[in-house]
Amino acid sequence: MTTKAHSHEVLLVEDSQSIASLYKAYLRDEPLSLKHVTSVADARACLEHRLPALVLLDLNLPDESGGQVLRWIHDRGLTLPVVVITGHGSVEHAVEAMRLGAYDFVTKPVEPARLKTTVHNALQFHALNAQLEAYQMPEKRQGFCGFVGASAVMQGVYRALEQAASSQAPVFVQGESGTGKELCAEALHLSSPRSEGPLIAVNCAAIPKDLFESELFGHVKGAFTGASKDRIGAVRQAHGGTLFLDEICEMPMDLQSKLLRFLQTGQVSAVGSDRIDTVDVRIVCATNRDPWEEVDAGRFREDLYYRLYVVPIVVPPLRQRGDDVLLLARRFLKHYGKEEGKAFAGFSAEAESLLKRYPWPGNVRQLQNVVRQICVMNPGGKIGKERIPPLPKRSMAGLVAATPVESQPIAEVPQIPPQQGQPAPEAGQEPELIPLATMERQLIERAIDACEGNVTRAASLLDVSPSTIYRKLQAWQGQ
């Protein structure tokens, strides 16, 4: 005599022993193991210990309504099929059961064939759900190597980082300021076979032009005025690891040619030295600009672009990441609350709505600073909408349209004053036109004056990057 293999566990919640025995007889040839309980309390105890593949549920139970079992499953978000079997069939019962996620609703007495078909279909449903959850599991990650976010766009970033990590190919990271481009470099390094080696970061926008070659390739003592000792340089420091070149488009043109030569040969020579060293590094670079536009403008070498732009990864702005804003805000609130020695109970619904709808032009860095300010300026407790510090008005357009302006904690941004000495043209008279470049310069200078010299606020007012204004000011100084 052979023993039938039981491939599925089914929980039967039925207070009548005779009916339970009948169901067992109906299903005795099916590949399942049937466990029988007679009350809601016993059913909950079984579900807390182990989830079956299917629940057969009677609604009329001695301690509580069987609907409480269905609600328990529903409230925990379990993808567990439940077949409601009851003698108290009605439209109201059916609607309520389906609303709480019941797979099927049948009334007593149940025919053997009907029960077998319902159980078979429900078990198939369970198997498909299990496969779907296994397939979607990577999509549900709440973060990756320091990133926090569960949105679909961030799942794509995580997959791209995982796929690129094991390669030696250069990675070109693009994204607005504050989106986490340096975090991408760290994730690539930590997930790569080079993780035991160094990760060396160079901010190309922060190095003076005359020191750039020395910072990158090193120098020997006496190579130039002020070179009082040897310097190894970032490239050789990164040997066996990863070299991250942030704001790569800020690199001077003459250094771009030397970087290209290094990428082609793997060899480097310090300033003032004839010695040539072979260096093994993986290159990751980043920019908040469009690199091809920089090539078209003559500020970035086309051959270097092709050498570096092998594996592109685009980090999305925070405004495109949906509920990630709330995940990040809660994480920052917990972190900075602990740092400040204060206990915060999260954000109110109104505060979360405000945080989610605001477009965050400064991205994660701006959100981080706002939450840190909240932690410093508040004693603790739940953070309501009124506790969120003022946010730049120009970025609140979508929010203002939805809510009265006076209810919003919006900082006043100075208006650009009208240009002096330029009266409006009289009716029928052609306006006096000036070159577009001149108009742009006047507008930027007026914005800076209106913001009392604060370039960052002026850039926010004009909806451009601060680096754009700095570049233009630098260019105008030479005119």
C-alpha positions in Angstrom: 0.0 0.0 0.0 1.5 3.3 -1.0 1.1 6.6 0.9 -0.3 9.6 -1.1 2.1 12.5 -1.1 0.5 15.7 0.2 1.8 18.7 -1.8 -0.6 21.3 -0.4 -1.7 22.3 3.1 -5.3 23.3 3.4 -6.9 24.8 6.6 -10.6 23.9 7.1 -12.4 26.2 9.6 -15.7 24.5 10.3 -17.5 24.0 13.6 -19.5 20.9 12.5 -17.6 17.7 12.8 -19.9 15.8 10.4 -19.6 18.4 7.7 -15.8 18.5 8.1 -15.7 14.7 7.8 -17.8 15.0 4.6 -15.4 17.5 3.1 -12.4 15.3 3.9 -14.1 12.4 2.1 -14.8 14.6 -0.9 -11.1 15.6 -1.1 -9.4 12.4 0.0 -8.0 11.7 -3.5 -6.6 15.2 -3.9 -2.9 15.9 -3.4 -3.4 17.9 -0.2 -3.2 17.7 3.6 -6.4 18.9 5.4 -6.1 20.4 8.9 -9.4 21.0 10.7 -10.2 23.6 13.4 -13.5 24.6 14.8 -13.2 28.3 15.9 -11.8 31.7 14.9 -9.3 31.6 17.8 -7.9 28.2 16.6 -7.8 29.4 13.0 -5.8 32.5 14.0 -3.4 30.4 16.0 -2.8 28.1 13.0 -2.3 31.0 10.6 0.2 32.7 13.0 2.2 29.5 13.2 2.2 28.5 9.5 0.4 29.8 6.4 -1.4 27.1 4.4 -1.9 27.1 0.7 -5.7 27.5 1.0 -8.3 28.3 3.7 -11.8 26.8 3.5 -13.9 29.0 5.8 -17.3 28.7 7.4 -18.8 32.1 8.5 -21.0 30.8 11.3 -18.5 29.8 14.1 -19.1 29.5 17.8 -16.8 32.2 19.1 -16.8 34.9 16.4 -17.9 35.3 12.8 -15.6 33.6 10.3 -15.4 37.0 8.6 -12.9 37.9 11.3 -10.5 35.3 9.9 -10.9 36.8 6.5 -10.3 40.3 7.9 -7.2 39.1 9.7 -5.7 37.8 6.4 -6.8 40.9 4.5 -5.3 43.4 7.1 -1.9 41.7 6.9 -1.8 41.9 3.1 -1.4 38.1 2.7 -1.9 36.7 -0.8 -3.7 33.6 0.6 -6.8 32.3 -1.2 -9.8 31.9 1.0 -12.9 30.0 -0.1 -16.0 30.9 2.0 -18.4 28.0 2.5 -21.5 28.8 4.5 -25.2 28.0 4.8 -25.9 31.7 5.3 -25.5 32.7 1.7 -26.7 36.1 0.7 -25.7 38.9 -1.6 -24.5 41.0 1.4 -22.3 38.2 2.7 -20.8 37.5 -0.7 -20.1 41.2 -1.3 -18.4 41.6 2.1 -16.3 38.5 1.6 -15.1 39.5 -1.8 -14.3 43.0 -0.5 -12.0 41.4 2.0 -10.3 39.4 -0.7 -12.1 36.0 -0.7 -11.2 33.9 -3.7 -14.6 32.3 -4.0 -18.0 32.1 -2.1 -20.1 29.0 -2.2 -23.2 28.0 -0.2 -24.1 24.7 1.6 -24.8 22.0 0.7 -21.7 21.8 -1.6 -21.6 19.1 -4.3 -18.3 17.0 -4.4 -17.5 18.1 -7.9 -18.0 21.8 -7.1 -15.8 21.6 -4.0 -13.0 19.8 -5.9 -13.1 22.3 -8.8 -13.1 25.3 -6.4 -10.2 23.9 -4.4 -8.2 23.0 -7.5 -8.6 26.5 -9.0 -7.8 28.2 -5.7 -4.6 26.2 -5.3 -3.6 27.1 -8.8 -4.2 30.7 -7.9 -1.9 30.3 -4.9 0.9 28.8 -7.0 0.7 31.7 -9.6 0.7 34.2 -6.7 3.8 32.6 -5.3 5.6 32.7 -8.7 4.6 36.4 -9.1 5.9 37.3 -5.7 9.2 35.5 -6.4 9.5 37.4 -9.7 8.7 40.7 -8.2 10.8 40.4 -5.1 13.7 42.5 -6.5 11.1 45.2 -7.3 10.2 45.4 -3.6 13.6 46.3 -2.3 13.5 49.3 0.0 17.1 50.3 -0.8 20.5 49.2 -2.1 24.0 49.9 -0.9 23.1 53.1 0.9 20.3 54.1 -1.4 16.8 54.4 0.1 13.8 54.0 -2.2 11.3 51.4 -3.4 10.0 53.2 -6.5 10.1 51.5 -9.9 12.6 53.9 -11.3 15.0 53.2 -8.5 14.6 49.5 -9.0 15.9 50.1 -12.5 18.9 51.9 -11.0 19.6 49.1 -8.6 19.5 46.5 -11.4 21.8 48.6 -13.6 24.3 49.0 -10.7 24.2 45.2 -10.0 24.8 44.4 -13.7 27.6 46.9 -14.1 29.4 46.2 -10.8 31.2 43.0 -11.9 32.4 44.6 -15.2 35.7 46.6 -15.7 34.0 49.0 -18.2 33.8 52.7 -17.3 30.5 53.9 -15.9 29.0 57.3 -16.7 26.5 58.5 -14.1 24.2 61.3 -14.9 21.7 63.1 -12.7 20.8 66.4 -11.1 22.7 67.8 -8.1 21.7 66.0 -4.9 20.3 62.8 -6.5 23.1 60.5 -5.2 25.7 60.2 -8.0 28.5 59.7 -5.5 26.4 57.0 -3.9 26.3 55.2 -7.2 30.1 55.1 -7.3 30.1 53.7 -3.8 27.5 51.1 -4.7 29.5 50.1 -7.8 32.7 49.8 -5.9 31.2 47.9 -2.9 29.4 45.4 -5.2 32.5 44.8 -7.4 35.4 42.4 -7.2 37.5 45.6 -6.3 35.6 46.2 -3.0 38.8 45.3 -1.0 40.7 48.0 -2.9 40.4 51.8 -2.4 37.6 54.1 -3.7 39.2 57.5 -4.5 36.8 60.4 -5.3 38.0 63.5 -7.2 35.7 66.5 -7.5 36.7 68.0 -10.8 34.8 71.2 -10.0 36.6 71.9 -6.8 40.3 71.7 -7.9 42.1 74.8 -9.2 43.1 74.5 -12.8 46.9 74.8 -12.1 46.8 72.0 -9.5 44.6 69.6 -11.5 47.4 67.5 -13.0 49.1 67.2 -9.7 45.9 66.2 -7.9 45.2 63.6 -10.5 48.6 62.2 -11.5 50.8 63.3 -8.6 54.1 65.2 -8.5 57.6 64.9 -7.2 59.3 67.2 -4.8 60.5 70.4 -6.4 58.4 69.9 -9.6 57.0 73.4 -9.1 56.9 76.2 -6.6 55.3 74.9 -3.4 55.9 71.2 -4.2 57.7 70.5 -0.9 57.3 66.8 -1.0 56.2 64.0 -3.3 52.5 63.5 -4.0 51.2 60.2 -5.2 48.0 61.5 -6.9 44.5 60.2 -7.1 45.1 57.8 -10.0 47.8 55.9 -8.3 46.0 56.0 -4.9 43.1 54.2 -6.6 45.4 51.3 -7.9 43.5 48.0 -7.5 40.2 49.9 -6.8 37.9 52.5 -8.2 38.5 56.1 -9.3 35.5 58.3 -9.2 35.7 61.5 -11.2 32.8 63.7 -10.1 31.7 66.6 -12.3 33.9 65.3 -15.1 32.7 68.0 -17.5 34.5 70.6 -15.4 37.9 69.1 -16.2 40.1 71.5 -18.2 40.6 70.5 -21.9 44.4 70.0 -21.5 43.8 67.6 -18.7 41.2 65.8 -20.7 43.8 64.8 -23.2 46.1 63.4 -20.5 43.3 61.5 -18.9 42.5 60.0 -22.3 46.1 58.9 -22.7 46.0 57.3 -19.3 42.7 55.4 -20.2 44.3 54.2 -23.4 47.6 53.0 -22.0 47.0 52.4 -18.3 50.2 54.3 -17.6 50.8 57.4 -15.6 53.7 59.8 -14.9 53.9 62.2 -12.0 54.5 65.9 -12.7 58.3 66.5 -12.8 59.2 62.8 -13.1 60.3 60.6 -16.0 59.1 57.4 -14.2 56.1 55.7 -15.8 53.9 53.5 -13.6 51.2 51.1 -14.8 48.0 51.6 -12.8 45.0 49.3 -12.6 41.8 51.3 -11.8 38.1 51.1 -12.7 36.8 54.5 -13.8 33.4 55.9 -12.7 32.5 59.4 -13.6 29.5 61.7 -13.1 28.0 64.9 -14.2 24.8 67.0 -13.8 25.1 68.2 -17.4 24.3 66.6 -20.7 27.8 65.4 -21.8 26.9 65.4 -25.5 25.9 69.0 -25.2 29.3 69.7 -23.7 30.9 68.0 -26.6 28.9 70.0 -29.1 29.9 73.2 -27.2 33.6 72.3 -27.5 34.1 72.0 -23.7 34.5 68.2 -23.6 36.6 66.0 -25.9 34.6 63.8 -28.2 37.1 61.0 -28.1 37.1 61.1 -24.2 33.3 61.0 -24.3 33.4 57.8 -26.3 36.0 56.3 -24.0 34.0 57.1 -20.8 30.4 56.8 -22.0 30.3 53.0 -22.0 27.8 52.1 -19.3 25.4 55.0 -18.7 23.4 55.1 -15.5 20.8 57.9 -15.0 19.8 58.7 -11.4 16.2 60.1 -11.4 15.3 63.3 -9.6 13.4 63.0 -6.4 10.2 64.4 -7.9 10.0 61.3 -10.2 10.4 58.8 -7.3 6.8 58.9 -5.8 6.6 57.6 -2.3 10.4 57.4 -1.9 10.1 61.0 -0.6 8.3 59.7 2.5 10.7 56.7 2.9 13.6 59.1 2.9 11.9 61.7 5.1 11.1 59.1 7.7 14.6 57.7 7.6 16.2 61.2 8.0 13.8 62.0 10.8 14.8 58.9 12.7 18.5 59.5 12.1 18.7 63.2 13.0 16.2 62.8 15.8 18.6 60.3 17.4 21.5 62.6 16.7 19.8 65.4 18.4 18.6 63.3 21.3 14.9 63.8 20.5 12.0 61.4 20.0 9.9 62.0 16.9 6.7 60.2 16.1 6.8 60.6 12.3 4.9 63.1 10.1 1.2 63.9 10.1 -0.9 63.0 7.0 -1.0 66.7 6.0 2.8 67.0 6.4 3.4 63.9 4.3 1.1 65.1 1.6 3.0 68.4 1.5 6.4 66.6 1.4 5.2 64.3 -1.4 3.7 67.0 -3.6 6.7 69.4 -3.4 9.0 68.9 -6.4 12.3 69.1 -4.4 14.6 70.9 -6.9 17.6 70.2 -4.7 16.6 66.5 -4.6 17.6 64.2 -1.8 20.2 66.7 -0.4 17.5 69.4 -0.1 15.1 67.0 1.7 17.9 65.9 4.0 18.6 69.4 5.0 14.9 70.3 5.5 14.4 67.2 7.8 17.6 68.0 9.7 16.3 71.6 10.3 13.0 70.1 11.6 14.9 67.9 14.0 17.0 70.9 15.3 14.1 73.4 15.6 11.5 71.1 17.1 11.4 69.4 20.5 10.0 66.1 19.2 6.6 64.4 18.8 4.6 64.2 15.5 5.6 66.7 12.8 2.6 68.6 11.5 2.4 70.6 8.3 3.0 73.8 10.2 6.4 72.6 11.4 7.8 72.1 7.9 10.2 75.1 7.3 9.5 77.5 4.4 10.1 76.0 0.9 11.1 78.1 -2.2 7.9 79.5 -3.8 9.0 79.1 -7.4 9.0 75.3 -7.0 5.6 75.2 -5.3 3.5 75.8 -8.5 1.8 72.4 -8.4 1.1 72.7 -4.7 -0.3 76.3 -4.9 -2.8 75.2 -7.5 -4.2 72.6 -5.2 -4.2 74.5 -1.9 -4.7 78.2 -0.9 -1.5 80.1 -0.9 -2.0 81.5 2.6 -2.1 78.0 4.1 1.3 77.1 2.6 4.6 77.6 4.5 6.3 79.2 1.5 9.3 81.4 1.8 9.1 84.7 0.0 11.5 84.9 -2.9 12.5 88.4 -4.0 11.1 89.5 -7.3 13.5 90.7 -9.9 13.1 94.5 -10.1 12.3 96.0 -13.5 15.4 97.1 -15.4 16.1 100.8 -14.9 16.1 103.3 -17.8 14.0 101.1 -20.1 10.6 102.8 -20.5 7.9 100.7 -22.2 7.4 101.4 -25.9 4.5 103.7 -26.9 1.6 102.2 -28.8 2.4 101.6 -32.4 6.1 101.9 -31.8 8.5 99.0 -32.3 10.3 98.0 -29.1 14.0 98.5 -29.0 15.6 95.1 -29.2 18.9 94.0 -27.7 21.0 90.9 -28.3 19.8 87.8 -26.4 23.2 87.3 -24.8 23.1 90.8 -23.4 19.5 90.2 -22.1 20.6 87.0 -20.4 23.5 88.8 -18.7 21.3 91.6 -17.5 18.7 89.2 -16.2 21.3 87.1 -14.3 23.0 90.2 -12.8 19.6 91.6 -11.7 18.7 88.3 -10.1 21.9 88.3 -8.1 21.4 91.8 -7.0 17.8 91.0 -6.0 19.1 88.1 -3.9 21.9 90.3 -2.3 24.7 88.4 -4.0 23.4 84.9 -3.1 24.1 83.0 -6.3 22.3 79.8 -5.1 19.1 81.8 -4.5 19.4 83.6 -7.8 19.8 80.3 -9.6 16.7 78.9 -7.8 14.8 82.0 -8.9 15.9 81.6 -12.5 15.3 77.8 -12.5 19.0 77.0 -13.5 21.9 75.3 -11.8 24.2 77.5 -9.7 27.1 76.1 -11.7 25.6 77.6 -14.8 25.7 81.1 -13.3 29.2 80.6 -12.0 30.4 79.6 -15.4 28.8 82.6 -17.0 30.2 85.0 -14.4 33.7 83.5 -15.0 33.3 84.0 -18.8 32.1 87.6 -18.4 35.1 88.4 -16.2 37.4 87.8 -19.1 35.4 90.1 -21.4 
